[in-house]
Amino acid sequence: MARAALQPKKRIGEGPVPGANMVPAATVIAAIFVSALPIVVQDGWFPDLGFLMLVAWRLRRSDVWPAWWAAPLGLLNDAVTGLPLGLSVTVWTFAMLVLDFADRRTIWRDYWIEWVLAALLIVMDLAAQWQVAAWTGAKLAFITAVPNILISAASFPLLAWLIASIDRWRFSRR
């Protein structure tokens, strides 16, 4: 019997949303541009939404993220947020490699494991930002980054739910 006969029949007009493969990158880009909104705060408590979206998408669907996507998305994040060029490129690429390594080493992942992985990556991202700021002459104690770490780690489940909802919509049948 031919393999084509074993495949389920597709109906005309059914299938994923058009452009479904570009939705993950578009949502990360939209989250990066949210950082450009004129939100005035005295302390840096606002989470890095682009990085959180990247991690949430990567934990949700590893098949849509080639590791090299982190470099152009990180470069865009550096350009939009005003971070030194190359910081997000390096940190985001390293985060993708860490998540690739975690995928290869774990047989299954529970939600708590994903939350811990995301929290560790958030700490790594904010520690790298703090260290680069210290190298450039900022006199900040690391304790000033702790509220941002806690808010980012606490907001990860909300972003993971949002990504899951977008992913369900992305593969919904019309």
C-alpha positions in Angstrom: 0.0 0.0 0.0 1.3 3.4 -0.8 2.2 5.8 2.0 -0.1 8.4 0.6 -3.1 6.1 1.3 -2.1 5.9 5.0 -2.1 9.7 5.5 -5.3 11.4 6.7 -7.1 13.4 4.1 -6.7 17.1 4.3 -9.7 19.3 3.5 -9.2 22.4 1.5 -8.9 25.4 3.8 -7.9 23.5 6.9 -4.5 23.8 8.5 -2.5 26.1 10.6 -2.9 29.9 10.5 -1.1 31.3 7.5 2.4 32.4 8.5 2.3 30.2 11.6 6.1 29.6 11.4 6.8 33.3 11.9 4.5 33.9 14.9 7.2 33.0 17.5 9.7 35.5 16.1 7.0 38.1 15.7 5.9 37.8 19.3 9.5 38.1 20.6 10.0 41.2 18.4 6.8 42.7 19.7 8.0 42.0 23.3 11.3 43.7 22.5 9.5 46.8 21.3 7.4 46.9 24.4 10.6 47.8 26.2 10.7 50.9 24.0 7.5 52.2 25.5 7.9 55.3 27.6 7.5 53.7 31.0 9.1 55.9 33.6 10.4 54.1 36.7 13.0 55.1 39.2 14.5 51.6 39.6 14.9 49.0 36.9 12.2 46.6 37.9 10.7 46.2 34.5 11.4 42.6 33.2 13.2 42.0 30.0 10.1 40.8 28.1 12.0 39.9 24.9 14.2 37.5 26.8 11.3 36.1 28.7 9.4 35.5 25.5 12.4 33.9 23.9 12.8 31.5 26.8 9.1 30.8 27.0 8.8 30.0 23.3 12.0 27.9 23.4 10.7 25.8 26.4 7.3 25.4 24.8 8.4 24.5 21.3 12.0 23.7 20.7 11.4 22.7 17.0 10.7 26.3 15.8 13.9 27.8 17.2 17.2 27.2 15.4 19.9 28.4 17.8 21.1 31.1 15.4 17.8 33.0 15.8 19.1 34.2 19.2 21.8 36.4 17.5 19.6 38.6 15.3 16.9 38.9 18.0 19.5 39.7 20.6 21.0 42.4 18.3 17.6 43.9 17.8 17.1 43.9 21.6 20.4 45.6 22.1 19.5 48.2 19.5 16.0 48.9 20.9 16.8 48.8 24.7 20.1 50.6 24.5 22.2 47.8 26.0 25.8 47.5 24.7 25.8 45.9 21.3 26.6 42.2 21.6 25.4 41.7 25.2 22.0 40.3 24.4 23.5 38.5 21.4 25.9 36.7 23.7 23.5 36.0 26.6 20.6 34.9 24.4 22.8 32.6 22.3 24.2 31.1 25.5 20.6 30.6 26.8 19.6 28.8 23.7 22.6 26.5 24.0 21.8 25.8 27.6 18.3 25.0 26.7 19.5 22.7 23.9 21.7 21.0 26.4 18.8 20.6 28.9 16.7 19.1 26.1 19.3 16.5 25.4 19.9 15.6 29.0 16.4 15.4 30.3 14.0 12.7 29.2 11.0 14.6 30.4 10.4 18.0 31.9 7.9 19.0 34.5 6.5 22.6 34.7 8.6 23.2 37.8 11.8 22.2 36.0 11.0 24.7 33.3 10.3 27.4 35.8 13.6 26.7 37.5 15.4 26.7 34.2 13.8 30.0 33.3 14.6 31.5 36.7 18.3 30.5 36.3 18.5 32.0 32.8 16.8 35.2 34.1 19.5 35.4 36.9 22.2 34.8 34.3 20.8 37.5 32.0 20.4 40.1 34.7 23.8 39.3 36.2 25.4 39.8 32.9 23.7 43.1 32.4 24.7 44.2 35.9 28.4 43.1 35.3 28.6 45.0 32.1 27.1 48.0 33.8 29.8 47.7 36.5 32.5 47.4 33.9 31.3 50.6 32.3 31.5 52.5 35.6 28.1 52.2 37.2 28.3 52.0 41.0 25.4 49.7 41.7 25.2 46.9 44.2 23.9 43.6 42.9 21.0 43.9 45.4 19.4 46.5 43.1 18.9 43.7 40.5 17.1 41.4 42.9 13.6 43.0 42.5 13.9 42.7 38.7 15.0 39.0 39.1 12.0 38.3 41.4 9.5 40.1 39.2 10.8 38.4 36.1 10.8 35.0 37.6 7.3 35.5 39.0 6.0 36.8 35.7 7.3 33.8 33.7 4.2 31.6 34.4 2.0 34.3 33.0 4.1 34.6 29.9 4.3 30.8 29.5 0.5 30.8 29.6 0.4 33.6 27.0 2.8 31.6 24.7 0.7 28.5 25.1 -2.4 30.4 24.1 -0.7 31.9 21.1 0.7 28.5 20.2 -2.8 26.9 20.3 -4.2 29.7 18.1 -1.2 29.3 15.8 -2.1 25.7 15.1 -5.9 26.1 15.2 -7.9 24.9 12.3 -9.9 27.5 10.5 
